[in-house]
Amino acid sequence: MSQWAAITLSAADKEKHHHDSVCQEFSRGVSFTDAQALGSWRLLVYRAQGGRPGGAEGHCLQFTAVTPEERQSLSDRIGQYVENLSWGNLTLKMQVPCEAQAGNSSVRSYYLERLGGDGAYRTLQVPPPSAKLDLAEFHRYPMRFKPVEAQYLALMDCHEKVVFLLGRDQPGGELQERLRKAISAYWPEEATD
């Protein structure tokens, strides 16, 4: 079995599963802890449903642990506007791009609610402090994480139907091509609905 089997699905699996179940299957049987995501990651390759795999040289994501104080502050500020959130499970903060890379551009922050120990999370993007708060402003979408070869992090955005492969460093050409091929398995060309 290929070392990339951890991030690929068999052709039979792709044909029999609906796109939503692909998200659930992505991290099924995976043991994942918040600590595995912590730190800065470079976006190596990605693939959207119905699209070609792409490179993402230079893009950076940063994951930090949410402190109890930060969690309480968020709950006090927006708790009445967010439904069905287990505040104690709001464990990770994802910033895109990394603060060090942001320069003059703005950093988008997403809080991640852990849904289980299998890499399942749900996002919470907090509007800027100046925004008028409303229940409709808090869109929350499922995401899945899984470690790959103890050095990469695979992430599936289940709403936008995009698979990302993150690494600590930018790989060389041969490895980059292998990563593109591995990530292509998620969205076969004919599955573009």
C-alpha positions in Angstrom: 0.0 0.0 0.0 1.3 3.5 -0.9 2.5 5.7 1.9 0.0 8.2 0.5 -2.9 5.9 1.1 -3.6 7.9 4.2 -4.9 10.8 2.1 -6.4 9.0 -0.9 -9.6 7.2 -1.5 -10.0 4.2 -3.7 -11.9 4.6 -6.9 -14.8 2.5 -5.6 -15.1 4.7 -2.5 -15.2 7.8 -4.6 -18.0 6.4 -6.8 -20.2 5.2 -4.0 -20.0 8.1 -1.5 -21.8 11.4 -1.8 -19.6 14.5 -1.4 -20.7 15.1 2.2 -19.7 11.6 3.2 -16.3 12.2 1.6 -15.8 14.8 4.4 -16.8 12.3 7.0 -14.6 9.6 5.5 -11.6 11.9 5.3 -10.8 11.6 9.0 -12.6 8.3 9.9 -10.4 6.2 12.1 -7.8 9.0 12.6 -6.5 9.8 16.0 -5.8 13.6 16.1 -5.0 16.0 18.9 -5.0 19.8 18.8 -1.3 19.7 19.5 -0.6 18.1 16.1 -1.8 21.3 14.4 0.0 23.9 16.5 2.5 26.1 14.8 3.0 27.6 11.4 2.3 25.5 8.2 3.0 26.3 4.6 0.4 25.4 2.1 2.0 22.9 -0.3 -0.8 21.9 -2.7 -4.6 22.0 -2.8 -7.4 20.7 -4.9 -10.9 21.9 -5.2 -13.8 19.7 -6.3 -13.9 19.8 -10.1 -10.6 21.6 -10.3 -7.0 20.8 -11.0 -4.5 20.5 -8.1 -2.7 23.7 -7.5 0.5 24.8 -5.8 0.4 27.5 -3.2 3.9 28.6 -2.7 4.3 31.2 0.0 0.9 30.8 1.7 1.1 30.3 5.4 -1.4 29.2 8.1 -0.9 29.4 11.8 -2.6 27.4 14.5 -2.5 28.4 18.2 -4.3 27.1 21.3 -7.2 29.1 22.5 -6.7 30.1 26.1 -9.5 29.9 28.7 -9.4 33.7 28.9 -9.8 34.1 25.2 -12.6 31.6 25.1 -14.4 33.4 27.9 -14.0 36.8 26.3 -15.4 35.4 23.0 -18.3 33.8 24.9 -19.1 37.0 26.7 -19.0 39.0 23.4 -20.8 36.8 21.0 -22.2 33.9 23.0 -25.8 35.0 22.6 -25.5 35.1 18.8 -23.9 31.7 18.3 -26.1 28.6 18.5 -25.1 25.0 19.2 -21.5 25.7 20.2 -19.7 23.9 23.0 -17.5 26.7 24.2 -15.2 24.2 26.1 -14.4 22.6 22.8 -13.3 25.8 21.1 -9.7 24.8 21.2 -7.8 26.1 18.2 -7.4 29.4 16.4 -6.4 29.4 12.8 -4.9 32.6 11.2 -4.6 33.1 7.5 -2.0 34.2 6.6 0.4 33.8 9.5 0.8 37.0 11.4 4.5 37.3 10.4 3.6 37.0 6.7 0.6 39.3 6.8 2.5 42.6 6.4 0.0 45.2 5.5 -2.8 42.8 4.6 -5.4 41.7 7.1 -5.2 38.4 9.0 -8.4 36.4 9.0 -8.9 34.5 12.2 -11.1 31.4 12.6 -11.8 29.6 15.8 -12.2 25.8 15.6 -14.6 23.9 17.7 -13.3 20.3 18.2 -16.1 17.8 17.5 -14.2 14.7 18.4 -10.8 13.1 18.6 -10.8 12.1 14.9 -9.8 15.5 13.4 -13.4 16.8 13.1 -13.8 20.5 13.7 -16.3 23.3 12.9 -15.2 26.8 12.2 -16.3 30.0 13.8 -15.3 33.2 12.1 -15.7 36.2 14.4 -16.7 39.4 12.7 -14.6 42.5 13.4 -15.5 44.4 16.7 -17.2 47.2 14.7 -19.6 44.8 13.0 -23.3 44.7 14.1 -23.7 41.3 15.7 -26.6 39.1 14.4 -27.2 35.3 14.4 -26.9 35.3 10.6 -23.3 36.6 10.8 -21.9 33.4 12.2 -21.4 30.9 9.5 -19.9 27.7 10.8 -18.6 25.0 8.5 -17.1 21.6 9.1 -13.4 20.9 8.6 -11.4 17.7 8.9 -7.7 17.3 9.8 -5.4 14.4 9.6 -1.7 13.9 10.0 0.2 12.4 7.1 3.6 10.7 7.5 4.1 12.6 10.8 5.4 15.6 8.8 2.4 16.9 6.9 -1.1 18.0 7.8 -4.0 17.3 5.5 -7.0 19.6 5.9 -10.4 19.3 4.2 -12.7 22.3 4.0 -16.0 20.5 3.8 -18.0 23.6 2.8 -15.9 24.8 -0.1 -14.9 21.2 -0.9 -11.2 21.8 -1.0 -8.4 19.5 0.2 -5.2 21.2 1.4 -1.8 19.6 2.2 0.3 21.6 4.6 3.9 21.1 5.5 6.5 22.8 7.7 8.8 23.5 4.7 8.4 23.8 1.0 9.2 20.5 -0.8 11.4 20.0 -3.8 10.0 19.4 -7.4 9.7 15.6 -7.3 7.9 15.5 -4.0 5.7 18.5 -5.0 4.5 16.5 -8.1 3.9 13.4 -5.9 1.8 15.5 -3.5 -0.2 16.9 -6.4 -1.0 13.4 -7.7 -2.0 12.2 -4.2 -4.3 15.1 -3.6 -5.9 14.7 -7.0 -7.6 11.5 -5.8 -10.3 13.4 -3.9 -12.2 15.0 -6.7 -12.3 12.9 -9.9 -12.8 15.0 -13.0 -16.3 13.5 -13.7 -17.6 14.5 -10.2 -18.3 18.1 -10.9 -21.9 18.7 -9.6 
